[in-house]
Amino acid sequence: MILKIAGGDVPICLIDLGEGEVCDNIAAAALAAGVPLMAWSGEIGRMLGPPPSPGLMPAFAYAMEHRQVRARGLAHTGALSLTNASSKLNQLWAGGYLMRGKVGQASGGMEYLYARLG
């Protein structure tokens, strides 16, 4: 399966960036450009660019806790309907916060699988 970012852009993340001026400069540039950018230190991720909207934050937080998510997994948290969970994950993908790929289901249909950047 190939995971893609919205618009065919190539997603990037930074690994073990650390703290300090370099990190602050990259964060400021990502924020000014409106580009979502994740920095990882081990399993701890930090958004350096603009955060998702407040309405998308719970879905984004759920996706950051898991390497890959499906809408039904987010819906099973009890907070959202399947349609709403799918819509929120799609909005995060379209905004560049998640990657997305298609996977086959046992029933023969296709479903989207979302993955965090990094």
Backbone hydrogen bonds, N-H to C=O, Kabsch-Sander energy under -0.5 kcal/mol:
donor,donor_aa,acceptor,acceptor_aa,energy
3,L,1,M,-0.5
4,K,100,R,-3.5
5,I,9,D,-0.6
6,A,93,W,-0.9
8,G,5,I,-1.7
9,D,6,A,-1.2
14,L,38,M,-2.7
16,D,40,W,-3.5
24,D,20,G,-2.5
25,N,21,E,-2.8
26,I,22,V,-2.3
27,A,23,C,-2.6
28,A,24,D,-2.3
29,A,25,N,-2.2
30,A,26,I,-2.6
31,L,27,A,-2.3
32,A,28,A,-2.6
33,A,29,A,-2.3
34,G,30,A,-0.9
35,V,30,A,-2.4
38,M,12,I,-0.7
39,A,46,R,-2.4
40,W,14,L,-3.5
41,S,44,I,-2.5
44,I,41,S,-1.8
45,G,43,E,-0.7
46,R,39,A,-2.2
48,L,37,L,-3.5
48,L,46,R,-0.5
49,G,37,L,-0.9
56,L,53,S,-1.4
57,M,53,S,-1.0
57,M,54,P,-0.5
60,F,56,L,-2.5
61,A,57,M,-3.0
62,Y,58,P,-2.1
63,A,59,A,-2.3
64,M,60,F,-2.2
65,E,61,A,-1.1
65,E,62,Y,-0.5
66,H,62,Y,-0.5
66,H,63,A,-0.9
69,V,114,Y,-3.0
74,L,70,R,-1.8
75,A,71,A,-2.7
76,H,72,R,-1.9
77,T,74,L,-1.2
78,G,75,A,-1.9
85,A,81,S,-2.7
86,S,82,L,-2.5
87,S,83,T,-2.2
88,K,84,N,-2.5
89,L,85,A,-2.3
90,N,86,S,-2.3
91,Q,87,S,-2.3
92,L,88,K,-2.1
93,W,89,L,-2.3
94,A,90,N,-2.9
95,G,91,Q,-1.8
96,G,93,W,-1.5
97,Y,92,L,-2.7
98,L,92,L,-0.9
99,M,115,A,-3.2
100,R,4,K,-2.7
101,G,113,L,-2.2
103,V,111,E,-2.9
105,Q,109,G,-2.9
108,G,105,Q,-1.8
111,E,103,V,-2.5
113,L,101,G,-3.2
114,Y,69,V,-3.2
115,A,99,M,-2.1
116,R,67,R,-1.2
117,L,97,Y,-0.6
118,G,116,R,-0.8
